[in-house]
Amino acid sequence: MSVEELDQEPFSVHEFVERLAWKTMGARARGKPEEFEPLVLHAAFERMINDLREKNADVQRKIDSLEASAREEEKRHWSRVGELQKTNQTLVTDFQKLDERISYVAMKVVHLGDQLEGVNTPRARAVEAQRLMNYLAEFLTEQPLTSPVLTDPFQLQLTADIIQKLHLIALELPLGGKFDRARQRIAEKYDHVEQELIGEFKLSHQQGDRRKMKRIAAVLQNFKGYGKCIEAFMTETLKSAFLKGSLFEEVVPLCEQSWQLISEVFASPDSVMGKLIQHIFQQKIQGHVTSVLGDTGDSEQYLKNLFDLYTKTTKLAGELSRFKLGNDSAFLTKLTRGIFSTHQEKYIEVELRYLNARCAGLLQHYYEFKDHHKKQIQSGGIHDLKRDIQAKIVTVTKTGPVVENFGGETFLSQEVAISILQETKNAFRRCQVVSYSSDLAANAVKIFDALVNYLVIEHIDYAIELGLLGIPLAEPKTEPEIYFFDIVNQANTLFHLFEKQFLDSLIPLVLSSQRHGFCLKRKREIREQMEQKIGQGLDRSIGAIIGWLKFILTTEQKKTDFKPEEDAPMQMISPACSRVVRALNTYVKSMRASLDGQNVEVTLMDLGKRFHRLVYEHILSFQYNSIGAMLVICDVNEYRKSVKEEMRVAIITQLFERLHALCNLLVVVPENLKVVRCGEQLADLDDTIIQNFVQLRADYRTAQIGKWMR
């Protein structure tokens, strides 16, 4: 094994030692440990260590030689760098001297140019002045012009330059004398050249020669008739435009095409583009708007056309705003306002006139279809007092005025309401688009007033008032027909639609104005007034129902029902109870079908409390033997069942459960009265109530029940 293995990559010390030991001892040393000779292995390691030392010495000598060579190379490199630095410094110095020399020569050249220009400019001006004087001399004579520059039609642009300068000179000539004729001839030639240039400009536009158009426009820019050049450009541009009838759709493509031409031809393209758009707005669009909106006889069509045209015009203005039109950022807005200002000023007047006529017509048509003539309804304290007096008269005389319920007609139409809401929704949209920003909130409130008047007051509130008149009196002698619940249901539905439009259409228009609070207050007052009338109607309806149930109990419940003979057949429930339950269930189902939300719970709770009071007082008006007590318990149980299953109001159910427990006092044996009285249902009741119930027993005196209650 040689040290050359040290140069192999990768090198592992551990593997190197293993190979050395393996080659020295051989495979037998592993198989037969007794043949292992450590001295041989030691000698091999010593030889290899000596070889490694010699190898290390050789490597170290090479390292020293290479380091010496590197130091010599470094010295030569630094010597070369020093020489280059000296050469570079010399070059920098030479460059600075050359730069100073060039600057000096350039200054001399500029000075010489200024001197030459100072000499040449007056000479050129003198030559130009002499040339102009020669041309002016031709105008001072009465002879025709002879100079080719002034007479050659093919040198029109050069002629224009000369005649423009002569025109300026003529303005400085003194008045009177021989100069007047010259001034006149120059002015005539000036106008003639100007007209010729404009004609050439038109011809070039028709031929599509943009370069010639640009040259002519540059020449005409110094003439008084430069505006005529722009007008000629607009005339030629619009000559073949707007022939298809789609005015608003053609404007943007036309302007995009024209902008490219304007940018190439005119020195101030922004102002020319602005004049083109101004011409389109004031001539084309305004003419179209005037022709369409000229007839205001049909308000509906007028408002639709106004909204459509204003929307298209503002959209067009937004699309045209990407063009450079000068420094006035409100340029397009002013053009739009100039077209529609007359219509915007009278807009709300036309809107309200149409809205009033349309909504009034919808309501009139509906009531005519129902064959109903609207009534002047009186409401308030005097009317309510009159109604109470009529109820008392009916109670005493058994006769009285007949309540008109219109056959159950609610006089509320969802179709009419939706039509009114759609009209006002369209009105709000038009108001938002067409109104001036300063008038937007005020106009929106006026539309809102119309909505309130026709939908809420003239339709919903009127139907509620009619419903109040149709509610039977408090103590009816015949089964009352209650249609007011249907009116409440439909009125709430229509009012919800009204509130939705209030939030969706009105509030965004008045949100940032002082009228926002006014509108919220107005809607709250309207809702409170409607809820007050609905509450009044529900109270009267419940009163009529309770009055009818009381009439049934009073007329059909006999004293013998609860104090029958001992041999009388046992009844499960009394006829009066059966009829009361049927009537009550009918009314409760009607309430649940017609009312929603809290109205159901509140109304059923009120009905339940009054019904409980009625049954309670009714029970207290009889005496009961054992059979009658069982019958009244069955009746109360039937009432409780009806209340629990139909009303489904927890408090009312508890009241009837307690009433049922009270009725048990009428049947329990005297010895157990005190135990029953202390039961869960009766423990917290006043002793007077318990005593009043116990005294209803037929055996109260004979069985000496009083002592059992002590």
Disulfide bonds with the S-S distance in Angstrom:
none
